[in-house]
Structures are given as C-alpha cells and as structure tokens.
Amino acid sequence: MNVLLTAFLMSFFSVLCLIRLHRRYGCFATDEWGGVQKFHRYRVTRIGGTGVVLGLVAAVVLLWLENRGIAREFALLLVAGIPAFAGGLAEDVTKRVGVGARLLLTMGAAALGFWLLGAVLTRVDVPLVDDLFRYGPVALAVTVVAVGGVANAINIIDGFNGLAGMVGVMILSALGYVAYVLGDHLLWNVCIASVGALLGFFVWNYPRGLIFLGDGGAYLVGFLIGEVSVLLVGRHAEVSAWFPMLLVVYPVFETVFSIYRKKFVRGISPGVPDGLHLHMLVFRRIVRWAGGREAEVLVRRNSATSPYLWLLCSASVIPAVLFWRHTYVLMGFTLGFAVLYVWLYRRIVRFRTPGVLRRG
C-alpha cells in the first residue's frame, strides 16, 4: 500500500501546485468555456495528466528501493507510454494535434511496449480467430490497434468532472485485483500506483473541476489500461481475454456507437465533435430534470452527471471481476452491456428516461 500512498501524495500535491500556478500566472494550457462539448464556466488548466505522471514516477522510485526488477519493468512501461502522453499533452498546449496523430502516437507507444516488454496479444479466446495470432505481424497489428483504441475511448468519455478519472480507477482496480490473486507483482504495482495517482488528481477534479485530466492524461490512462490488459492475458493463461474486454466495454462501445451515429445516421465525419454522446445526454435530459433549482450551481459545474455513468460502468466491471476466468459468461455480459447501452440511449434521446435514473 506504500506504492498507492506515494503515488497519491505526489499526484495530489503536484496537481495542487499546477492549479495554484495557473491561477496566479495563467501559465498553463487552458480549456475555454462554451462550445458543443464544453460544460464548465471558467478557464481551467487541462494538464492534470502531468500530476498523474509524476505520481507514477514517484511510485517507480519507491519500488526501486524495494525491488529493482519490478521497478525496472515499471519504468520501461512508462517509457513506452511517453508517445501517448506527449501527443495528448501537445494537443492540450497547442490545440493543433489532430485525433489521427494522437492515435498513431498511441499505437506507436503500444509497439514500443512490445519491443521493451514483449506486450502482445496472443489470443482473443475465439475459435479459429486465435489461429491468426500465431503470425507475429498479425498479433502485433491487433495489439497496437486495440491499445490505441482503448486510449482513444478513454479520451472520448473525458467530458465531465470525475468521469474518465473514476472510470479509470474502477478498471485499473479490477485489473489489479486479478493481478494480485495471480501473484503478478509487476502488474499489481502498476495498477495500484495508477489508482493512487488518479485519485490524487481526482480530489481536485471532482466535484469542482479545478483542473482537467486533458488529452495527455486521458491517453496515458487508456494506454496503461490497454498495456496491463495485454500483459495480464499474455502472462496468465487462466485469465480470459474477454475479462479486459468487458472491463473497457463502456468507453469502447461509446466510441464505436459514436462512429456509427455520426457516419451512418448523421452522415458526418466521425472526427467532428457533437453533443450527442451518452454522458452529454445524461447531463441535458436527466441531471437538469432531477436537480431542479436547488442543484443549479452543481449542474453548472457538471459534477452531477458523472455518478450516473459510474453506475453504468459498474454494470460491466462487477461481473468482469466475478467471472474473470469464464469466457462465455464474459461474452454474454459484454453483449448484454451493448444492449443496455443502446436501450438507455434510445430511451433518453426520445425523452423516455427510465424512472430509476430520474429518481437518482
């Protein structure tokens, strides 16, 4: 637990310093208010991911004093993640790095993870399809696309205070639990350090939104989730490949559904921002209705939205943790989540919000 506490404290105080420096000098990248995907009222610095990185580095330093083998592999994982974080951070600062470039950099980070740590998918637990993974180039190609896709998905749901941060905590906690059960000390330490660093950021991000995770932080968190998933499945045959798939189904299905909605329903480019993501509909059509006048200030800070999505995410994380060995059960829950998502989306968009959500 020293690793978790160290990462938390370093992240906590680093993010605090970033907030104070930004307020005093306005010297960091800011997110302006207004726009189809903006739900805050003031200029907010969006480099909270820097604090998360510093928390992870502090965890590596502590581990170096206790177990240099684990610390070295952890450090290599962070080195591999540099392109993903740097690409996102460059977008936070300049707002000129397109989603395609960020995705390619994250895929490059996954390729670097293969080179440094041997992180590559060797199976997806689907008959016949697994035979394709015998060919190295196929396995590597699927790996880099999968890791890049997860990172991009985490970035897409990063739209409200506490949403991406807590979803990351939930997923990494589940991965860490299974790693602990299996005695995988490297992945266990990576997960608890990541959870600690994210919580150190979360304290300042939720509910008041004093700082945002930013693209750099979101891509880094997504990269870590993807890499830990690949390593966990690759190192432990008893872990179903559908365990991490069910864990990340909320952000991944949000991304896939968004592409479908934009490309085939609205006839626009998937890269064009819109205000029709599920978390945005929850904000507009549930939170405002449920909050009433007394919660108006809270609504303006958008912090009332995230708990609804945390609940939705838990619908995949909990069964994933319970059935991490059982492929067909996990497949069933993955399909069930997709059905649940589409049902909720249709109900909300047609103004027939489920009563359980309105009473929340």
Backbone torsions as a table, in degrees:
resi	resn	phi	psi	omega
1	MET	NA	-14.8	177.3
2	ASN	-62.2	-33.8	179.7
3	VAL	-65.2	-45.8	179.4
4	LEU	-61.5	-45.6	-177.7
5	LEU	-65.5	-40.9	179.7
6	THR	-63.4	-46.8	179.2
7	ALA	-62.5	-40.7	179.9
8	PHE	-62.2	-49.8	-176.1
9	LEU	-64.7	-43.2	179.1
10	MET	-63.3	-44.3	178.5
11	SER	-64.4	-44.8	-178.3
12	PHE	-56.3	-51.8	-176.3
13	PHE	-75.9	-31.4	176.8
14	SER	-65.2	-45.2	179.5
15	VAL	-65.5	-38.7	176.5
16	LEU	-58.7	-44.3	178.8
17	CYS	-63.3	-40.6	178.7
18	LEU	-62.1	-41.6	179.9
19	ILE	-64.1	-45.9	-178.4
20	ARG	-65.4	-42.8	179.2
21	LEU	-64.4	-39.2	179.3
22	HIS	-65.5	-42.0	-178.8
23	ARG	-68.8	-33.2	-177.4
24	ARG	-81.7	-41.5	-173.2
25	TYR	-116.3	-13.1	-176.8
26	GLY	58.9	38.0	-168.2
27	CYS	-96.8	3.2	-178.5
28	PHE	-118.8	162.8	179.9
29	ALA	-54.2	133.7	-178.5
30	THR	-119.3	154.6	175.1
31	ASP	-107.9	115.9	-179.9
32	GLU	-75.0	157.1	175.5
33	TRP	-86.0	166.4	-178.2
34	GLY	90.5	156.9	-178.2
35	GLY	107.2	161.5	-172.4
36	VAL	-65.2	-25.5	-178.3
37	GLN	-116.7	23.3	-179.2
38	LYS	-111.0	125.0	-177.1
39	PHE	-132.3	39.3	175.8
40	HIS	-132.2	168.7	-170.1
41	ARG	-108.0	-17.9	-174.1
42	TYR	-129.3	166.2	173.6
43	ARG	-67.8	127.3	-176.2
44	VAL	-128.9	134.0	176.3
45	THR	-68.1	141.7	-174.0
46	ARG	-119.6	34.8	178.8
47	ILE	-116.4	35.5	177.6
48	GLY	-60.5	-23.3	177.7
49	GLY	-61.1	-24.5	177.7
50	THR	-63.1	-40.1	176.8
51	GLY	-64.7	-37.3	176.9
52	VAL	-62.9	-42.7	178.8
53	VAL	-61.4	-45.7	-179.5
54	LEU	-63.4	-35.4	175.5
55	GLY	-63.0	-40.6	178.8
56	LEU	-67.5	-40.3	178.0
57	VAL	-62.8	-41.7	178.0
58	ALA	-61.5	-38.1	177.9
59	ALA	-64.0	-39.6	178.3
60	VAL	-63.6	-42.8	179.1
61	VAL	-60.8	-44.0	178.0
62	LEU	-62.2	-44.7	180.0
63	LEU	-63.3	-32.9	179.7
64	TRP	-59.9	-30.7	179.3
65	LEU	-78.0	-17.8	-175.3
66	GLU	-110.0	-42.5	-176.2
67	ASN	-150.6	97.4	-173.2
68	ARG	-68.7	-26.9	178.3
69	GLY	-64.2	-49.2	178.7
70	ILE	-65.8	-42.5	-179.6
71	ALA	-60.4	-39.4	-179.2
72	ARG	-64.4	-46.0	179.9
73	GLU	-66.0	-38.4	176.9
74	PHE	-61.4	-45.0	179.5
75	ALA	-62.3	-39.6	178.2
76	LEU	-63.6	-37.1	177.5
77	LEU	-63.6	-41.8	177.8
78	LEU	-66.6	-38.2	176.8
79	VAL	-61.2	-42.7	178.9
80	ALA	-61.5	-31.7	-177.5
81	GLY	-80.8	-4.5	-177.0
82	ILE	-57.5	-46.4	179.8
83	PRO	-59.6	-39.4	179.6
84	ALA	-63.5	-47.4	-179.6
85	PHE	-67.7	-43.3	-176.9
86	ALA	-64.0	-40.9	178.7
87	GLY	-62.7	-42.9	178.2
88	GLY	-68.0	-41.0	179.5
89	LEU	-64.6	-38.1	177.3
90	ALA	-61.3	-37.9	176.4
91	GLU	-67.4	-39.2	178.3
92	ASP	-60.6	-38.3	-175.2
93	VAL	-83.4	-44.1	-173.1
94	THR	-101.6	-24.7	-174.7
95	LYS	57.9	33.3	-178.5
96	ARG	-127.9	7.9	-179.9
97	VAL	-101.6	110.9	-176.1
98	GLY	-67.8	164.0	-178.5
99	VAL	-63.4	-33.2	178.5
100	GLY	-63.6	-42.6	179.1
101	ALA	-65.8	-41.4	179.1
102	ARG	-65.0	-38.7	178.9
103	LEU	-65.7	-42.4	178.6
104	LEU	-63.9	-40.0	178.2
105	LEU	-64.4	-39.2	178.7
106	THR	-68.4	-37.9	175.1
107	MET	-64.6	-36.7	174.9
108	GLY	-63.4	-37.3	176.7
109	ALA	-63.2	-38.5	177.3
110	ALA	-65.2	-39.0	176.8
111	ALA	-64.5	-38.0	176.7
112	LEU	-65.1	-36.6	176.3
113	GLY	-63.3	-35.2	175.7
114	PHE	-65.5	-43.4	-177.6
115	TRP	-68.0	-40.4	-174.7
116	LEU	-85.5	-34.5	-172.0
117	LEU	-125.5	-3.1	-177.6
118	GLY	70.7	25.6	-178.5
119	ALA	-78.1	104.4	-179.9
120	VAL	-149.0	141.6	177.0
121	LEU	-72.0	131.4	178.3
122	THR	-114.1	-4.7	-178.9
123	ARG	-167.5	156.8	171.1
124	VAL	-127.2	9.1	177.6
125	ASP	57.5	40.6	173.4
126	VAL	-123.7	120.9	-178.8
127	PRO	-52.5	143.7	-179.2
128	LEU	73.6	-46.1	179.1
129	VAL	-62.2	-37.2	-179.6
130	ASP	-61.3	-26.8	179.0
131	ASP	-61.4	-29.7	-179.5
132	LEU	-67.2	-25.0	-177.1
133	PHE	-76.7	-1.7	173.1
134	ARG	-70.2	-20.7	-180.0
135	TYR	-93.6	117.1	-175.3
136	GLY	-51.1	-48.6	-179.3
137	PRO	-60.7	-36.1	178.3
138	VAL	-66.3	-46.3	-179.6
139	ALA	-60.7	-43.3	-179.4
140	LEU	-66.8	-41.9	-179.6
141	ALA	-62.1	-44.8	179.2
142	VAL	-64.3	-38.4	-179.4
143	THR	-62.1	-50.1	-176.1
144	VAL	-67.1	-35.5	177.6
145	VAL	-68.0	-42.7	-179.0
146	ALA	-64.1	-47.0	-179.3
147	VAL	-65.4	-43.6	177.2
148	GLY	-61.6	-38.9	179.6
149	GLY	-66.2	-41.6	178.8
150	VAL	-64.5	-43.1	179.4
151	ALA	-61.7	-43.8	178.9
152	ASN	-65.2	-35.3	179.6
153	ALA	-65.9	-40.7	177.0
154	ILE	-62.6	-39.0	178.9
155	ASN	-64.8	-36.5	-178.3
156	ILE	-65.7	-38.1	-178.5
157	ILE	-83.0	-1.2	-178.6
158	ASP	-81.0	71.0	-175.1
159	GLY	-121.7	-12.0	-178.8
160	PHE	-137.6	156.3	-179.2
161	ASN	-54.2	124.3	173.7
162	GLY	82.5	-5.0	-173.8
163	LEU	-71.5	-63.5	-178.1
164	ALA	-64.3	-37.1	-179.0
165	GLY	-61.5	-48.3	-178.4
166	MET	-73.0	-35.8	175.6
167	VAL	-60.8	-41.6	176.4
168	GLY	-61.7	-42.4	177.9
169	VAL	-61.2	-44.0	-178.7
170	MET	-63.0	-46.1	-177.5
171	ILE	-68.2	-45.6	-178.8
172	LEU	-67.6	-32.6	176.0
173	SER	-64.6	-40.7	178.7
174	ALA	-65.9	-44.4	177.2
175	LEU	-62.2	-41.1	179.7
176	GLY	-65.2	-37.2	178.6
177	TYR	-60.2	-48.3	-178.9
178	VAL	-66.6	-39.5	177.3
179	ALA	-60.8	-39.2	178.5
180	TYR	-65.2	-44.9	179.5
181	VAL	-59.4	-36.6	-177.5
182	LEU	-86.2	-4.1	179.6
183	GLY	73.6	26.1	178.6
184	ASP	-90.1	94.9	-171.8
185	HIS	-68.6	-33.9	178.5
186	LEU	-62.3	-55.4	-175.6
187	LEU	-68.0	-33.6	176.1
188	TRP	-61.4	-45.1	-179.3
189	ASN	-69.4	-37.3	176.4
190	VAL	-60.4	-43.8	-176.9
191	CYS	-68.1	-46.3	-177.1
192	ILE	-70.7	-32.9	175.7
193	ALA	-66.0	-41.4	179.1
194	SER	-65.0	-41.1	177.5
195	VAL	-62.1	-45.6	179.8
196	GLY	-61.5	-45.1	-179.5
197	ALA	-64.9	-39.3	178.9
198	LEU	-67.5	-38.9	179.2
199	LEU	-67.0	-35.2	176.4
200	GLY	-61.8	-36.5	174.1
201	PHE	-73.5	-40.9	-173.5
202	PHE	-58.7	-37.5	-178.8
203	VAL	-55.8	-35.6	-178.0
204	TRP	-91.9	-19.6	-178.9
205	ASN	-88.1	-30.6	-175.6
206	TYR	-126.6	131.1	5.8
207	PRO	-93.2	-10.8	-165.8
208	ARG	-81.5	-16.1	178.5
209	GLY	66.0	45.1	-179.2
210	LEU	-74.8	-17.5	179.1
211	ILE	-155.7	150.6	179.0
212	PHE	-110.0	153.7	179.1
213	LEU	-64.8	-37.7	179.1
214	GLY	77.0	168.0	178.9
215	ASP	-64.0	-37.3	179.0
216	GLY	-59.4	-48.4	179.5
217	GLY	-66.4	-42.4	-178.1
218	ALA	-64.7	-44.1	179.3
219	TYR	-66.9	-36.1	177.7
220	LEU	-65.8	-46.3	179.5
221	VAL	-60.7	-44.7	178.2
222	GLY	-63.0	-39.3	177.3
223	PHE	-62.0	-45.6	180.0
224	LEU	-62.3	-41.9	177.4
225	ILE	-60.9	-45.8	-179.8
226	GLY	-63.6	-45.7	-178.2
227	GLU	-67.1	-43.1	177.9
228	VAL	-62.3	-39.5	178.7
229	SER	-61.9	-46.2	-179.9
230	VAL	-62.2	-45.9	-179.1
231	LEU	-66.4	-40.1	-178.6
232	LEU	-63.3	-46.1	179.5
233	VAL	-68.4	-38.5	-178.8
234	GLY	-70.3	-33.1	-175.9
235	ARG	-89.2	-15.7	-173.9
236	HIS	-136.0	106.2	-176.5
237	ALA	-64.4	-24.8	-177.5
238	GLU	-75.5	-12.8	179.0
239	VAL	-86.4	123.0	177.7
240	SER	-67.7	140.3	175.9
241	ALA	-64.8	-17.4	179.1
242	TRP	-85.4	-6.7	175.2
243	PHE	-63.7	-56.2	176.6
244	PRO	-66.5	-28.2	178.5
245	MET	-62.9	-43.1	178.0
246	LEU	-68.4	-35.1	179.0
247	LEU	-60.2	-40.8	-174.4
248	VAL	-99.6	11.3	-173.5
249	VAL	-63.4	-32.5	179.7
250	TYR	-62.5	-58.9	180.0
251	PRO	-65.2	-35.5	-178.5
252	VAL	-68.7	-44.5	-179.4
253	PHE	-69.0	-33.8	174.2
254	GLU	-57.4	-42.0	179.9
255	THR	-67.6	-48.1	-179.2
256	VAL	-62.6	-44.0	-179.9
257	PHE	-65.1	-36.2	178.2
258	SER	-64.6	-42.3	177.6
259	ILE	-62.2	-45.1	178.3
260	TYR	-61.1	-46.0	-176.8
261	ARG	-61.8	-43.7	-177.2
262	LYS	-74.2	-45.8	-173.2
263	LYS	-74.2	-46.8	-170.1
264	PHE	-101.9	-24.4	179.9
265	VAL	-94.9	-47.5	-176.8
266	ARG	-96.7	-15.8	178.6
267	GLY	69.5	32.6	178.4
268	ILE	-120.7	169.5	179.2
269	SER	-67.6	138.5	177.6
270	PRO	-60.0	-19.7	-179.5
271	GLY	-83.8	-6.7	-179.6
272	VAL	-79.6	124.0	179.4
273	PRO	-64.5	143.3	172.2
274	ASP	-143.0	173.1	-177.0
275	GLY	-105.1	30.1	-173.7
276	LEU	-115.3	17.5	171.5
277	HIS	-66.5	156.0	-176.5
278	LEU	-57.9	-42.9	-178.2
279	HIS	-64.8	-29.0	177.3
280	MET	-73.6	-36.9	176.7
281	LEU	-67.6	-37.6	176.4
282	VAL	-60.9	-42.3	178.7
283	PHE	-61.0	-46.9	-172.6
284	ARG	-78.1	-34.5	-168.5
285	ARG	-114.8	-6.9	176.8
286	ILE	-118.2	-53.5	-174.7
287	VAL	-62.7	-45.3	-179.8
288	ARG	-62.6	-39.1	-179.7
289	TRP	-68.5	-44.8	-175.5
290	ALA	-74.1	-32.8	-173.4
291	GLY	-74.6	-39.0	-177.5
292	GLY	65.9	-167.5	-175.6
293	ARG	-67.2	-36.7	-175.5
294	GLU	-63.3	-27.0	-177.4
295	ALA	-101.2	15.5	-173.5
296	GLU	-59.2	-43.3	179.6
297	VAL	-63.0	-42.1	179.5
298	LEU	-62.5	-41.3	179.3
299	VAL	-62.8	-42.0	179.7
300	ARG	-61.3	-31.5	177.2
301	ARG	-83.3	-3.6	175.7
302	ASN	65.8	7.2	-173.9
303	SER	-74.6	-14.1	179.3
304	ALA	-77.3	-10.4	-175.8
305	THR	-80.1	-43.5	-170.9
306	SER	-56.9	-40.9	-179.3
307	PRO	-55.9	-33.1	176.4
308	TYR	-61.5	-40.6	-178.4
309	LEU	-78.3	-29.3	172.7
310	TRP	-61.4	-41.3	178.4
311	LEU	-62.0	-42.7	178.2
312	LEU	-62.6	-44.0	179.5
313	CYS	-62.0	-37.3	179.8
314	SER	-63.3	-23.3	178.3
315	ALA	-66.6	-17.8	174.9
316	SER	-104.7	-35.7	-176.2
317	VAL	-68.3	-43.5	-177.2
318	ILE	-62.2	-52.0	178.1
319	PRO	-64.9	-29.5	177.8
320	ALA	-62.9	-43.3	179.2
321	VAL	-67.1	-36.8	-178.1
322	LEU	-71.9	-31.5	-172.1
323	PHE	-125.8	38.5	-173.3
324	TRP	-65.2	-13.7	178.1
325	ARG	-95.1	-16.7	-165.5
326	HIS	-104.8	99.5	-171.8
327	THR	-59.3	-49.9	-173.3
328	TYR	-70.3	-31.0	174.4
329	VAL	-66.2	-43.3	178.8
330	LEU	-63.7	-39.3	176.2
331	MET	-59.8	-42.9	-179.8
332	GLY	-63.1	-42.9	178.3
333	PHE	-67.5	-34.5	177.5
334	THR	-63.3	-46.2	177.0
335	LEU	-63.5	-41.5	179.6
336	GLY	-62.0	-38.3	178.6
337	PHE	-65.2	-41.8	178.9
338	ALA	-59.3	-42.7	178.2
339	VAL	-63.8	-44.4	179.1
340	LEU	-60.0	-43.8	-179.4
341	TYR	-60.6	-50.5	-178.0
342	VAL	-62.8	-40.3	179.1
343	TRP	-62.4	-47.1	178.8
344	LEU	-61.3	-44.5	-178.1
345	TYR	-60.4	-46.6	-179.3
346	ARG	-63.8	-41.3	-179.8
347	ARG	-63.8	-43.1	-177.3
348	ILE	-71.1	-43.4	-176.7
349	VAL	-67.5	-23.1	177.6
350	ARG	-98.5	14.3	176.6
351	PHE	65.2	25.2	175.1
352	ARG	-115.4	63.7	-177.5
353	THR	-64.5	132.4	176.9
354	PRO	-54.1	137.4	-175.6
355	GLY	-58.7	-34.8	-178.5
356	VAL	-62.0	-31.6	177.9
357	LEU	-76.1	-38.5	179.7
358	ARG	-65.2	-33.2	-179.0
359	ARG	-79.8	-14.4	-178.0
360	GLY	-60.7	NA	NA
